[in-house]
Structures are given as C-alpha cells and as structure tokens.
C-alpha cells in the first residue's frame, strides 16, 4: 500500500490562496477515482476538487472556512501500489540486541460466526449547532418546500450527505417531539451559530467593500408597462411553442442596451486605485441570481448582439448554472452593468448595491395593476418601478435620471426597442 497526496491545485489567474468551503468525504471513507472530495472557492467561483485515484481517506488538510495556499496538502489517501508520497523515516535509537525466545506457532482459531445486523431506524437526533448538513441544492430546496429542517434528517450518503432517499424516509415516518423543530406556542430556547464561510463570506466582503468605497445614490421611476406586457403576450402566443416563452427580462435587457448607446459613462467600470474609468462598447450584463447558497451574478456577454429569444435562452442557462453551482469563473466575471430583479417579491422600491467595479445597477420592482389618470380619465394600467443605484464618483445625478428616463420611454413605447 502507498500514500497519494492531493495538493491544493493552481486554479489560475494568479490566485495564491483559496478558501476550503466544504468536505464531501471524511477520514476512513473509501473513495473512487474522479469522486469529488471538496469544494473550494476563489474570489470568482466555487471549484470542485476530484480525486485522481481510488483509495481510503487517511487525513484531511483543513477545515471548512480555512484559507489554504495553493500547493498545500489538501487530502491524503491510502492507495494500492506506491502512491506519490514517501514519508521520510525518522532515525531510531540503537538498542542492545535482546536474545529472542522461541515462540511456538499460534494455533489457528476458528472464525467466529457473526449474525447479520439488522439496522432499525434510529431516533432522529439533531446535529450540534454549527454542524452544517451536507446536501445538494435540489435536496435543500425540496426540504425547504416541505418545511423540513435538514439538521434533523439522517444522511446516508458519503460524509453524511443527505440524499433524496433520506428525505423520503424522514417524511414517511412519524417522529417524536424530540426529533422535530419546536412549533406551536411552545417556548423556544434553541439557537444556531452559522459560520460565515464560502460564498456567504464572499458576498459579505463584496457588499461591505462596495458600501465602503462607492458613493451610492439611488433613483426610482415608475413605468407604465401595459403596452409592453401586451406585446410580450402576443409574441409568446405566436412564437412561444417554437422559440420559447419570453419573460420581462429580455425586454429590459434590450431597453438597457439601446439606452446605453447614448450614455457610455454608465456602461463603465471604475478602477479607483488607478483612478481610471473604462467605458465599454460591449454590454456584458450581470444578471443577479439568487441560489440556495447566496447571491451570484452570472454574466450575459454581448447582450447588445442578442435577439430577445437568444438573450432569454442564455439568461435561463446562466441562471440554472449559477443555482446549481456549475457556473464557471468566466461566466461569473467581467460584467459592465448589472440587472437585478426579485420578480413577484420585488416590492415597491429597493436600493440595490452597485456591483463594483461597475458604476450602475438597475433594479426591477413588482409589476401591479392600479388606477392611473390619463387625459383626465381614471384607467387601470400595469405599473412597475425601476429602482437603480449609481456610483456618484463617476455618474452625475442628471445623467442617471436621463438614462432611466430613456429606459422608461423605450419600455412604454416598446416598438422603439427595435427601431434602428
């Protein structure tokens, strides 16, 4: 038997350190070649680390949340053959020889019969505070929809990972009060400590840095999207089966692309250390996407070159990749302006945080029907607010207002979206 050591790989882009986010194995586990053993995170993306060999886990090189240097030992595995690591033996003290006494050969002992063990369902015991249950995003969403706290569910997968089968078993069996979260009118004395690691740590750092460095100001305008909604429904009725259904997002993307032609100072990034503003011709639009682990911003590249359906399809693909933690570093970097929307939960007004080094972010609020006065008559219209934030170091208030008014004009007269 030999020892194979997996070192923290060089993920590229000059990164010298990465954060260890999550282990999928534990000491003593037997793992297969290409099995993912850990997730690590750079400033831009989460990266899965697979094992190049099969074997038994001997040691883990760090704890979740620990920042590790590239090249440091990540995991040690016992393998068949020589492995890739040799432990240098330590010199031993020389001892005087001792006369050996002859030892009679041991008589073979009969092998004891072991009856098969029947595993009964163990009582559900909650994990200790701080012990994060391992589960895929799909399992977490299913548990959330069912109102189940994963810390009460026994995981049968590698390293205690909770599988769909474990949820099925939990749902199908009655549980004692000790195995369920307190409810009703009972007093609660429980608490939970959640380590700020991985994506949540990156989000916290970026938000704190953005609020500390950027001179934020916000601008809110209401938009009558009645005509836009009528156009969207007509296009879906005519082309939905062949080209796919359109949401409001690709129309917003088109409006931003057209409006930015006259406001290049808004489609820009600001390097405040070098004191350089870069105005971009290409619109690489960040689409703020909420996943199970936190907020991510995949990038719709060259939004200015895509049709409604092309952009819609790419937005859907990027959102799915981000929510499943499959988005690459390239898909999560390089945006020039960001669009954020909470959909039906969008509320009336929001104050989005600028996604540095960009200088603008456009937020979409909830669309509602309400009475509006037009030509002295009260009519019902579909209304929606845009809540946008800008970096006042780069964007003047007048320019921001004119930009949003241009977007408003395009959305209220949607034919203008396609007039060149």
N, C-alpha and C positions, 0 to 999 in steps of 0.2 A: 504494500500500500504506500502511496505517496501523498504529498500535500500540494494542492493547487491554490494559489493566492490570486484573487481578483483585486486589482488596484483601481482606485477611482480614475475613470478614463478621462482623457483630454477631450472635452466636448467641443472645443474650438472657440473661435472669436477671441482668443487671448484670455479666456477665463482661467483663473488660477485657483479659485475656490468654488465649491458648490455646497448647497445645503442638503443634508440627508433628510428626506421627508418621511419615508415610510418603509418598513421592512415587510416583505411578504413571506419570509422564512424565519425560522428560529434555530438555535443550536440543537443539533440532533436530528433535524429534518433530513430526509433523503430527497434530493432534488434531481431533476432531469436536465439534460442539455437543452439550452435555449429557454429554460424556465426563468421568468422574471423574478429577481430576488429583491430588488429595491427600486424605489423612485427617488430621484434626486432632482433638485431644482436650481436652475440658473436664474439670472435676472429676467429672462425672457420666456422660459418654458420649463415644463416638467419632462424629465427624460427617464425612460425605463432602462434599468441595467439588467441584462440577461446573463445567465451563467453559460460560459462556453463549454462546460464539462458537466458530467453527471457525477454524483457522489454524495457524501454526508457532510452537513454543515458542522464545522468544528468551532468556529468563532466568528463573531460579528465585530466589525471595526468601529462602530459608532452608534450613537443613539439618535432617534428622530429629533430634528431640530438642531443638530450639531453641524457646524460648518467645517467641511473637510477639504484639505488641499488635494489638488489633482496629483495623482501618483501615490497617495497614501493607501494603506491597506484597507480595503472595504470588507472583504469576507474571505475566510479560509475554509477550504473544502478538502475532505479526505477522498482520494480518487484511487482507482486501480492503476497500477504502474508507478512510474517515477514522479509524476506531477511536475510542477515548475518551480518548486521551492525546496530548499535544503536547509534544515536547521543546523547551525554550526554547533557541534557538541562542545560542552564546557569541559575543561581539563579536570580530571578527578584525582583526588589524593591517592598516593600509592600506599596500599595496605600490605602488611606482612601476610605471607601465604598461610592459610589455615588448613591443616590436614583434613581432608574430606572423609567423612564416614560413609561407607557404602549404604545406599538406600535401596531397600527392596522395591521392586516394581509394584506399582499400585494395581490392585486387582480391579478389573472393570466392574463398574457399578451398573446395576440395571437402570434403564431410563424410566423415570417416574412418569406415570400417566397423568396428564393434566386434562381435566374435564373442560370442555369448551365453555367459555364465559359468555353468559347471556347478559347483554347490556340493556338495562332498563333505563327509561327516560329519567335523567337526573332532574332534581328540582331546579327551577330557573333561579340562578343566583346572579345578581347584578355585578358588573365589573366594578372595580375600585375606581374612585374619582381620578380622572386623568388618564385612565386606560381607554384609548380610543378603539372602538370596534373596527375591525377591518372588513370592508365591504365595497363592492363595485358601485359606481353611480346609479346603475339601474336598480340594484338592491336597496340602496338608500332611498331612492325616490319611491319605490314600492312601499317601503316601511313607513315613509312619511305620509303617503296617501292613506295607509291603513291605520295611522295613529299609533304605530309601534315604536318604542324606544329601543334602538339596536343594542344598547348596553345590557338589555335583559335577554337577548337571544344568544343561544349557544351556537358557536361557529364550528362547523365540521371540516372546513377547508384548510389548506396549508396555513400554518401560523395562526389558526383560529379564525380564519376568514369566514365571514357569514355568506352562505350561498342561498339561492332561491329555495332550495330544498329545506334549509333551516327555517326560513320564514314560513314555508308551508307547514312544517312540523309545529312551529310555535302557534300558528293560527288555529290549527286543528285540535289542539289540546287545551283543556281548561287549566288555568294557572292559579296558584294560591295568591293570596293578597301580598305575601312577602315577595312574590316574583313579578309584581306589576307595579307600575308607577302609581304613586298616590293620586287619588282623584276625589270627586265629590266635595264634601265640605270638611274633610279631614285636615288637620293641621299638617303642614309640611315643614320638615326640618332638614331636608336633604339639600345639598349644594354640589356643584360640579366645577372643577377647575379645568379650563380648556387651554392647553399650551398654544401660544401664537407662533406657529411654525409653518413652513411650506408656503403655499400660495397666500394664506391669510397674512403671513408676515410680510410678503412682498407687497400685497395690497396696502397694508398699514404703512409701510415705509414710503410707497409711492404717493399715497394720499397726504401723508404728513409733509413730505418734501414739496408736493405741489402747493399745498396751502401755505407753507412757509416761504416759498420762493416766488410764487406767482401773485401779481396784483390783480386778484379776481374782481370782476364786476359782471352782473347778470342783467339780461334784457328779456322781457316777456312780451309777447304779442299774440293776440287771438286771431285765428284764421277760419274763414268760412270754407269748409271742405265739402259742401254739398255737391257741387259740380264734379269735384274730384272723385268722390265716392260713386257717383252715377257712372262716370267713365270707367272706374275700376270694375264695377259690376258688369257693365256691358262687355268689357274685354274678357272677363272671366267667363261670361255666358257664351261668347263666340269662340274663344281660343283656349279656355281652361282645360278641356279634355286633351288637346293636342300639345299645348305648350306649358301647361301647369297653371295653377291658380296664383294670382298676384295678391299680395298683401299691400298695405300702405307704404311699406319701407322702400321698395324700388322707385316709387314716385317721389318720395322725399329725397332719395339719392339723386335722382335726375334733377330735381329742383336745386339742390346744393351745387351740383356740377355746373349747371347753367349760370347760377348766380355768381359763383366764384370766378367766372371769366372776367367780371368787372371789379372784383375785389381780391386781387392777388395777395394783398397783405394779410388776408385771413387764412388762406391756404398756405401756411408757413410754419416753420419751426424756428425756435429761438435758442441758440447756444449762449446762455447768459454768462458763462465763464469766458468764452472767447469774444463775447459781445458781437455776435454775428447773427443776423436774421437771414434765413434761406427761404425764398419764395419758390414754391414748387409748381411746375406746369401740370404734372400728373396729379390727379386726385386719388391718393391712397387712403380710402375712407375706413377708419376704425369703427367697428360695429360692437358696441358694448354688449356683452353677452353674460348672463347670469348662469353659472353652473352650480353643481352640488357643492363644490369646494370653494366657490367665491367668484368674483367678477373677473372676466377675461375680455380682451379686446382683440379679436382676430381682425385681419385687415383685408378689405375688398380692394385689390390692386387695380389701378387704372379704371376707376369707376366711370371716368369720362368716356371710355371707349365701349362700354357695355350697353346693350339694349335693356329694356325693362325686364324681359324674361331671363336674359343672360345674367344680369345682376341679381335677380331674385334667386336663381338657381345657385349662384356662388355664395350668396348670403346664407342660404339654407345649409349648404355643405360646410361652410366655415363654422356656423353655429353648432352643428352636430359634432364637428371635430373638437371644438372647444369644450363642449359639455361632456364629452367622453374622454377628455384629456389626451386627445390624439393630435391636436394641432401642433405643427412644427414651429421651430423658433422663427423661421421666415414668415410663417402665417400670423405670428403674434408681434411683429415688429415692423417699423417703417411707415407708420401711418402719418398723414399730414393734417388731418382734421377728424374728429370723432362724432358719430351719431349715437345717441343713447335713447332708449325707449323702454318704459315699463309696461307698455301695452295697456290692457284694461285697468291695471293698477297705477296708471300714470299720474293720477291726482290732477289737481288744478294747476299748480305751479311747483316747480322744483328749481334748485340751484346747483346744477351739475358742476363737478370739479374738472378743471382743464387737465387733459391728459398730456402732461409735459413730455417732450419739449414742444408740443403743439401750442397754438395760441388761441384756439377756439374749440368749443364743443356745443353741439346743438341737441337739446333735449326735447323729446316729444311727449306731450301730456295726453290725458284721456280725451277721446272724442265723445261728445254728448249732443243730444238734440235739445235745443232750448229756444224760447221765443226771442226773435230779433226784430227790430224795427227797420224796415226797408221802404223808402218812399212814403213814409207816414203810415205804413201798414205793419201790423204785427204778424210775422210769419215764423214757422218752425224751420230752423236750419241746423245742419250738423256743424258744430263748432269744435275747435281744438286749439289749444295753446302751444306755442313753442317757447320753451324756457332755455335760454342759451347763456353760456358764460364765455368770457374773453379775458385774455391777458392784457391788462391796461398798459403794461410797459411797451406793448407792440401795437395794439389795436386801440384807436381812439373811439370814444363813445359814439360820435356821429357816424363813423364808418360802420360800426357794429349795427347801429339802428338801420342805416340804409341797406346793409346786407340782408338783415332779417326782413325788411320791407320788400326787398326784391324777391326773396323766397316766398313771401306771402303772396305777392302778385302772381307768381308762377303757379302756385297751388290753387289760387282762387279762379284763375283762368287757365285750366290745365292744357288747353290747346297750345299755349305759348311754350310749354315744355318741349315741343317737338318742332318749333319754327326755327329754322336756321337762317 
